[in-house]
């Protein structure tokens, strides 16, 4: 019984030291990419609104897909500001698709707004790439 208790005390001590060391060597002041997460939320919300107003399942699926990619990209940027690939893919694709949709229909909602937000996001990410690298 005494030997088992010593084993668990040693293990707890090891884990305490390990996690203290691990936390000391990581950056606790992680900058969260709030603009990226807000952009991702706008994409998801836009897809949901397209589904609610017009019954477009395609809008819902595209909103969830691109919103998820943009959210993952924002998460990656929050961990390492040089990892802009996923955010650039989502915002670049939406710039092209929604820009073509805006040009074809001439309607500000949703094509013009999403194309504008996506262009701004692409410019922001390219600017971040130049500054950080």
Backbone as a chain_set.jsonl record, in Angstrom:
{"seq": "XXXXXXXXXXXXXXXXXXXXXXXXXXXXXXXXXXXXXXXXXXXXXXXXXXXXXXXXXXXXXXXXXXXXXXXXXXXXXXXXXXXXXXXXXXXXXXXXXXXXXXXXXXXXXXXXXXXXXXXXXXXXXXXXXXXXX", "coords": {"N": [[0.824, -1.183, 0.0], [1.909, 1.246, 0.818], [3.917, 1.522, -1.088], [2.44, 1.793, -3.441], [1.14, 4.208, -2.944], [3.331, 5.944, -2.894], [4.114, 5.71, -5.538], [1.953, 6.999, -6.892], [2.195, 9.565, -5.799], [4.694, 10.31, -6.8], [4.105, 10.29, -9.514], [2.14, 12.338, -9.701], [3.715, 14.507, -8.932], [5.573, 14.53, -11.022], [3.828, 15.108, -13.212], [2.901, 17.628, -12.443], [5.274, 19.145, -12.517], [5.94, 18.791, -15.205], [3.723, 19.986, -16.631], [3.879, 22.578, -15.621], [6.354, 23.391, -16.633], [5.774, 23.149, -19.355], [3.725, 25.072, -19.721], [5.179, 27.332, -19.083], [6.855, 27.594, -21.233], [5.246, 28.246, -23.379], [3.483, 30.669, -25.277], [1.403, 32.684, -23.548], [0.029, 34.924, -24.182], [-1.684, 34.943, -26.533], [-2.593, 36.26, -29.598], [-5.769, 36.762, -30.658], [-7.476, 36.257, -33.654], [-9.748, 38.239, -34.211], [-11.046, 39.624, -36.285], [-10.903, 37.757, -38.336], [-12.449, 35.636, -37.279], [-14.882, 36.976, -37.071], [-15.401, 37.493, -39.77], [-15.692, 34.855, -40.67], [-18.007, 34.17, -39.247], [-19.793, 35.924, -40.477], [-19.914, 34.817, -43.024], [-21.078, 32.293, -42.513], [-23.508, 33.155, -41.434], [-24.554, 34.528, -43.645], [-24.933, 32.372, -45.437], [-26.859, 30.972, -44.011], [-28.944, 32.849, -43.994], [-29.53, 32.977, -46.734], [-30.587, 30.453, -47.042], [-32.841, 30.596, -45.334], [-34.379, 32.714, -46.449], [-34.669, 32.176, -49.232], [-34.759, 29.455, -49.397], [-32.52, 28.088, -50.208], [-30.517, 25.454, -50.306], [-27.996, 25.111, -51.253], [-26.762, 27.572, -50.67], [-26.711, 27.406, -47.891], [-25.03, 25.14, -47.458], [-22.669, 26.004, -48.762], [-22.136, 28.292, -47.235], [-21.683, 27.158, -44.706], [-19.478, 25.514, -45.314], [-17.446, 27.297, -46.4], [-17.402, 29.127, -44.306], [-16.501, 27.508, -42.234], [-13.923, 26.883, -43.167], [-12.829, 29.454, -43.195], [-13.01, 30.051, -40.446], [-11.299, 28.105, -39.392], [-8.962, 28.996, -40.574], [-8.733, 31.479, -39.257], [-8.308, 30.537, -36.688], [-5.835, 29.271, -37.082], [-4.261, 31.51, -37.725], [-4.434, 32.822, -35.323], [-2.856, 31.226, -33.742], [-0.406, 31.211, -35.1], [0.73, 33.864, -36.79], [1.787, 33.763, -39.365], [0.561, 31.791, -40.79], [-1.481, 31.971, -43.099], [-2.79, 30.646, -45.098], [-5.293, 29.079, -45.234], [-7.242, 31.0, -44.641], [-6.793, 32.759, -46.744], [-7.501, 31.115, -48.91], [-10.281, 30.711, -48.483], [-11.295, 33.402, -48.451], [-10.319, 34.348, -50.884], [-11.538, 32.631, -52.791], [-14.23, 33.256, -52.292], [-14.183, 35.955, -52.98], [-13.888, 35.812, -55.769], [-16.123, 34.184, -56.595], [-18.403, 35.484, -55.43], [-17.991, 38.023, -56.427], [-18.331, 37.6, -59.193], [-20.991, 36.875, -59.119], [-22.155, 39.247, -58.178], [-21.51, 40.951, -60.31], [-22.994, 39.783, -62.345], [-25.697, 39.888, -61.403], [-25.991, 42.428, -60.291], [-26.921, 43.079, -57.822], [-26.621, 44.313, -54.552], [-26.931, 42.898, -52.185], [-26.739, 39.462, -51.822], [-24.273, 39.372, -53.056], [-22.602, 41.71, -53.596], [-21.925, 42.688, -51.032], [-20.641, 40.472, -49.802], [-18.576, 40.04, -51.638], [-17.185, 42.45, -51.376], [-16.448, 42.383, -48.621], [-14.833, 40.121, -48.741], [-12.775, 40.896, -50.501], [-11.61, 42.898, -48.948], [-10.72, 41.289, -46.838], [-8.858, 39.633, -48.156], [-6.959, 41.573, -48.891], [-6.174, 42.429, -46.334], [-5.029, 40.046, -45.343], [-2.919, 39.669, -47.153], [-1.453, 41.961, -46.604], [-0.824, 41.412, -43.927], [0.843, 39.212, -44.367], [3.04, 40.378, -45.602], [3.951, 42.144, -43.621], [4.428, 40.457, -41.369], [6.18, 38.494, -42.281]], "CA": [[0.0, 0.0, 0.0], [2.808, 2.388, 0.902], [4.621, 1.598, -2.355], [1.471, 2.305, -4.423], [0.935, 5.627, -2.632], [4.536, 6.641, -3.335], [4.046, 5.732, -7.001], [1.014, 8.044, -7.308], [2.771, 10.855, -5.428], [5.746, 10.589, -7.774], [3.456, 10.58, -10.797], [1.54, 13.673, -9.579], [4.812, 15.466, -8.914], [6.075, 14.597, -12.386], [2.856, 15.814, -14.045], [2.9, 19.03, -12.03], [6.498, 19.755, -13.053], [5.84, 18.761, -16.667], [2.792, 20.996, -17.125], [4.401, 23.894, -15.27], [7.379, 23.671, -17.632], [5.098, 23.29, -20.651], [3.052, 26.368, -19.736], [6.184, 28.387, -19.033], [7.484, 27.703, -22.547], [4.293, 28.62, -24.407], [3.031, 32.053, -25.196], [0.05, 32.773, -23.006], [-0.585, 36.12, -24.741], [-1.983, 34.619, -27.914], [-3.448, 37.252, -30.235], [-6.891, 36.109, -31.328], [-7.844, 36.906, -34.914], [-11.176, 38.561, -34.092], [-11.573, 39.962, -37.611], [-11.059, 36.504, -39.07], [-13.61, 34.916, -36.752], [-16.064, 37.75, -37.45], [-15.605, 37.227, -41.194], [-16.225, 33.492, -40.766], [-19.392, 34.224, -38.769], [-20.584, 36.597, -41.517], [-20.111, 33.849, -44.101], [-22.071, 31.316, -42.052], [-24.78, 33.866, -41.319], [-25.038, 34.757, -45.008], [-25.44, 31.106, -45.957], [-28.106, 30.667, -43.302], [-29.974, 33.781, -44.469], [-29.915, 32.514, -48.073], [-31.455, 29.283, -46.856], [-34.108, 31.017, -44.72], [-35.167, 33.591, -47.319], [-34.928, 31.592, -50.548], [-34.797, 28.0, -49.325], [-31.36, 27.612, -50.949], [-29.66, 24.523, -49.573], [-26.639, 25.374, -51.729], [-26.232, 28.687, -49.873], [-26.44, 26.903, -46.548], [-23.857, 24.274, -47.505], [-21.505, 26.83, -49.091], [-21.868, 29.134, -46.075], [-21.063, 26.342, -43.66], [-18.165, 25.056, -45.776], [-16.486, 28.396, -46.441], [-17.306, 29.673, -42.958], [-15.633, 26.61, -41.462], [-12.546, 27.073, -43.637], [-12.384, 30.768, -42.705], [-12.831, 29.955, -38.992], [-10.066, 27.349, -39.175], [-7.89, 29.914, -40.926], [-8.6, 32.443, -38.162], [-7.686, 29.792, -35.597], [-4.421, 29.09, -37.417], [-3.607, 32.82, -37.603], [-4.348, 33.121, -33.892], [-1.726, 30.47, -33.199], [0.812, 31.619, -35.801], [0.3, 34.866, -37.771], [2.292, 33.509, -40.719], [-0.247, 30.739, -41.425], [-2.653, 32.632, -43.681], [-3.232, 29.894, -46.271], [-6.707, 28.717, -45.233], [-8.029, 32.228, -44.721], [-6.669, 33.265, -48.114], [-8.292, 30.246, -49.795], [-11.707, 31.01, -48.296], [-11.627, 34.765, -48.872], [-10.026, 34.455, -52.318], [-12.603, 31.949, -53.537], [-15.458, 34.04, -52.167], [-14.016, 37.173, -53.774], [-14.156, 35.48, -57.171], [-17.493, 33.695, -56.781], [-19.399, 36.516, -55.117], [-17.765, 39.113, -57.371], [-19.017, 37.228, -60.44], [-22.426, 36.915, -58.841], [-22.518, 40.658, -58.114], [-21.421, 41.494, -61.668], [-24.096, 39.221, -63.133], [-27.012, 40.318, -60.922], [-25.987, 43.836, -59.94], [-27.523, 43.251, -56.497], [-25.66, 44.518, -53.465], [-27.118, 41.804, -51.223], [-25.57, 39.227, -50.975], [-23.029, 39.333, -53.824], [-21.744, 42.876, -53.427], [-21.409, 42.775, -49.659], [-19.667, 39.398, -49.536], [-17.398, 40.281, -52.475], [-16.451, 43.545, -50.747], [-15.797, 41.879, -47.394], [-13.795, 39.154, -49.103], [-11.634, 41.653, -51.025], [-10.942, 43.512, -47.784], [-10.033, 40.234, -46.091], [-7.676, 39.242, -48.931], [-5.979, 42.646, -48.744], [-5.676, 42.355, -44.953], [-4.148, 38.88, -45.205], [-1.692, 39.93, -47.905], [-0.718, 42.954, -45.816], [-0.266, 40.684, -42.781], [1.942, 38.367, -44.844], [4.202, 41.226, -45.865], [4.424, 42.697, -42.352], [4.907, 39.411, -40.458], [7.32, 37.77, -42.846]], "C": [[0.873, 1.254, 0.0], [3.519, 2.604, -0.439], [3.712, 2.179, -3.444], [1.228, 3.802, -4.21], [2.132, 6.452, -3.103], [4.551, 6.77, -4.858], [3.14, 6.864, -7.484], [1.514, 9.43, -6.938], [3.863, 11.262, -6.419], [5.142, 10.977, -9.127], [2.827, 11.971, -10.771], [2.615, 14.754, -9.608], [5.376, 15.648, -10.328], [5.13, 15.397, -13.288], [2.81, 17.304, -13.707], [4.115, 19.757, -12.605], [6.407, 19.854, -14.579], [4.939, 19.872, -17.182], [3.208, 22.417, -16.745], [5.464, 24.315, -16.279], [6.75, 23.936, -18.993], [4.421, 24.651, -20.758], [4.05, 27.521, -19.737], [6.809, 28.617, -20.401], [6.497, 28.015, -23.672], [3.868, 30.049, -24.194], [1.601, 32.079, -24.683], [-0.681, 33.991, -23.548], [-0.838, 35.909, -26.231], [-2.948, 35.66, -28.477], [-4.539, 36.541, -31.025], [-7.272, 36.923, -32.547], [-9.351, 37.181, -34.923], [-11.787, 38.916, -35.44], [-11.811, 38.706, -38.441], [-12.264, 35.704, -38.597], [-14.91, 35.646, -37.074], [-16.417, 37.542, -38.912], [-16.21, 35.832, -41.385], [-17.689, 33.454, -40.317], [-20.293, 34.89, -39.8], [-20.869, 35.651, -42.676], [-21.189, 32.842, -43.718], [-23.457, 31.959, -41.969], [-25.382, 34.146, -42.693], [-25.603, 33.497, -45.639], [-26.769, 30.723, -45.319], [-29.242, 31.568, -43.783], [-30.44, 33.417, -45.869], [-30.839, 31.318, -48.001], [-32.822, 29.697, -46.315], [-34.985, 31.807, -45.7], [-35.578, 32.919, -48.623], [-35.035, 30.07, -50.537], [-33.616, 27.35, -50.04], [-30.46, 26.747, -50.066], [-28.204, 24.73, -49.984], [-25.992, 26.515, -50.944], [-25.866, 28.229, -48.471], [-25.169, 26.065, -46.519], [-22.59, 25.092, -47.78], [-21.135, 27.728, -47.909], [-21.185, 28.369, -44.962], [-19.654, 25.896, -44.052], [-17.139, 26.188, -45.731], [-16.336, 29.07, -45.079], [-16.401, 28.827, -42.074], [-14.17, 26.768, -41.864], [-11.995, 28.399, -43.111], [-12.151, 30.75, -41.191], [-11.562, 29.18, -38.656], [-8.854, 28.222, -39.506], [-7.652, 30.946, -39.84], [-7.954, 31.787, -36.944], [-6.186, 29.619, -35.84], [-3.656, 30.402, -37.275], [-3.463, 33.195, -36.134], [-3.161, 32.409, -33.251], [-0.391, 30.88, -33.809], [0.423, 32.577, -36.92], [0.814, 34.651, -39.187], [1.449, 32.483, -41.471], [-1.558, 31.313, -41.946], [-3.286, 31.833, -44.811], [-4.74, 29.647, -46.294], [-7.611, 29.947, -45.321], [-7.963, 32.815, -46.122], [-7.473, 32.425, -49.1], [-9.772, 30.606, -49.704], [-12.057, 32.393, -48.835], [-11.35, 34.972, -50.361], [-11.105, 33.818, -53.175], [-13.905, 32.742, -53.466], [-15.364, 35.37, -52.905], [-14.383, 36.911, -55.228], [-15.619, 35.115, -57.381], [-18.524, 34.793, -56.545], [-19.206, 37.753, -55.995], [-18.439, 38.839, -58.704], [-20.531, 37.292, -60.265], [-22.929, 38.367, -58.785], [-22.513, 41.283, -59.51], [-22.598, 41.035, -62.525], [-25.446, 39.798, -62.712], [-27.089, 41.814, -60.65], [-26.579, 44.12, -58.565], [-26.44, 43.347, -55.429], [-25.726, 43.368, -52.467], [-27.448, 40.541, -51.995], [-24.242, 39.383, -51.701], [-22.081, 40.482, -53.567], [-21.121, 42.967, -52.051], [-20.348, 41.708, -49.408], [-18.415, 39.566, -50.389], [-16.542, 41.393, -51.859], [-15.731, 43.11, -49.486], [-14.641, 40.943, -47.725], [-12.564, 39.853, -49.677], [-10.867, 42.307, -49.879], [-10.158, 42.482, -46.98], [-8.774, 39.774, -46.835], [-6.587, 40.299, -48.778], [-5.357, 42.64, -47.342], [-4.678, 41.212, -44.792], [-2.845, 39.073, -45.967], [-0.826, 40.949, -47.176], [-0.069, 42.297, -44.597], [0.934, 39.844, -43.197], [3.206, 39.176, -45.067], [4.798, 41.736, -44.553], [5.077, 41.622, -41.481], [6.149, 38.727, -41.0], [8.427, 38.731, -43.073]], "O": [[0.605, 2.206, -0.732], [3.699, 3.743, -0.871], [4.165, 2.968, -4.274], [1.123, 4.566, -5.169], [1.959, 7.542, -3.649], [4.949, 7.801, -5.4], [3.515, 7.611, -8.388], [1.284, 10.383, -7.683], [3.943, 12.422, -6.824], [5.627, 11.891, -9.793], [2.969, 12.717, -11.74], [2.438, 15.796, -10.239], [5.622, 16.769, -10.772], [5.575, 16.262, -14.041], [2.691, 18.141, -14.602], [3.987, 20.867, -13.122], [6.755, 20.879, -15.164], [5.334, 20.625, -18.072], [2.915, 23.361, -17.479], [5.478, 25.461, -16.729], [7.161, 24.856, -19.7], [4.535, 25.316, -21.788], [3.791, 28.569, -20.328], [7.249, 29.727, -20.697], [6.902, 28.043, -24.834], [3.89, 30.569, -23.078], [0.695, 31.549, -25.326], [-1.898, 34.089, -23.393], [-0.278, 36.608, -27.076], [-4.003, 35.91, -27.893], [-4.246, 35.797, -31.961], [-7.379, 38.147, -32.473], [-10.125, 36.459, -35.553], [-12.929, 38.549, -35.713], [-12.804, 38.607, -39.161], [-13.012, 35.159, -39.408], [-15.932, 35.007, -37.324], [-17.592, 37.427, -39.261], [-17.137, 35.658, -42.177], [-18.513, 32.783, -40.937], [-21.435, 34.47, -39.984], [-21.959, 35.686, -43.248], [-22.101, 32.57, -44.499], [-24.452, 31.367, -42.387], [-26.592, 34.014, -42.879], [-26.638, 33.544, -46.303], [-27.678, 30.224, -45.981], [-30.37, 31.108, -43.959], [-31.628, 33.535, -46.169], [-31.764, 31.185, -48.802], [-33.849, 29.204, -46.783], [-36.195, 31.588, -45.767], [-36.715, 33.077, -49.07], [-35.365, 29.464, -51.556], [-33.699, 26.187, -50.437], [-29.742, 27.248, -49.201], [-27.291, 24.551, -49.177], [-24.815, 26.439, -50.593], [-24.831, 28.62, -47.931], [-24.32, 26.258, -45.649], [-21.567, 24.903, -47.122], [-19.954, 27.907, -47.612], [-20.234, 28.853, -44.348], [-18.744, 25.9, -43.223], [-16.089, 26.056, -45.101], [-15.249, 29.536, -44.739], [-15.634, 29.352, -41.267], [-13.284, 26.786, -41.01], [-10.858, 28.473, -42.644], [-11.201, 31.364, -40.704], [-10.83, 29.553, -37.74], [-7.845, 28.187, -38.801], [-6.505, 31.262, -39.527], [-7.149, 32.409, -36.252], [-5.373, 29.794, -34.933], [-2.534, 30.416, -36.767], [-2.475, 33.818, -35.745], [-2.539, 32.933, -32.327], [0.633, 30.897, -33.125], [-0.162, 32.144, -37.913], [0.329, 35.292, -40.119], [1.614, 32.326, -42.681], [-2.609, 31.164, -41.322], [-4.24, 32.307, -45.428], [-5.398, 29.976, -47.28], [-8.633, 29.922, -46.007], [-8.965, 33.314, -46.634], [-8.065, 32.969, -50.031], [-10.437, 30.783, -50.724], [-13.014, 32.538, -49.596], [-12.083, 35.704, -51.026], [-11.538, 34.398, -54.171], [-14.604, 32.883, -54.47], [-16.374, 35.863, -53.407], [-15.103, 37.696, -55.845], [-16.281, 35.678, -58.253], [-19.413, 35.003, -57.37], [-20.174, 38.461, -56.275], [-19.051, 39.734, -59.287], [-21.253, 37.715, -61.167], [-24.01, 38.669, -59.292], [-23.409, 42.056, -59.85], [-23.131, 41.801, -63.328], [-26.256, 40.159, -63.567], [-28.163, 42.404, -60.772], [-26.725, 45.281, -58.183], [-25.484, 42.572, -55.408], [-24.698, 42.917, -51.963], [-28.395, 40.561, -52.781], [-23.197, 39.511, -51.063], [-20.889, 40.269, -53.346], [-19.939, 43.282, -51.911], [-19.283, 42.001, -48.865], [-17.311, 39.273, -49.931], [-15.316, 41.288, -51.826], [-14.555, 43.419, -49.293], [-13.6, 40.97, -47.068], [-11.435, 39.459, -49.384], [-9.637, 42.276, -49.841], [-9.063, 42.767, -46.497], [-7.737, 39.551, -46.211], [-5.423, 39.963, -48.56], [-4.149, 42.826, -47.193], [-3.619, 41.38, -44.186], [-1.78, 38.686, -45.484], [0.397, 40.813, -47.136], [1.083, 42.581, -44.268], [1.926, 39.769, -42.472], [4.308, 38.721, -44.76], [6.019, 41.757, -44.394], [6.15, 41.843, -40.92], [7.069, 38.416, -40.244], [9.495, 38.342, -43.547]]}, "num_chains": 1, "name": "protein.A"}
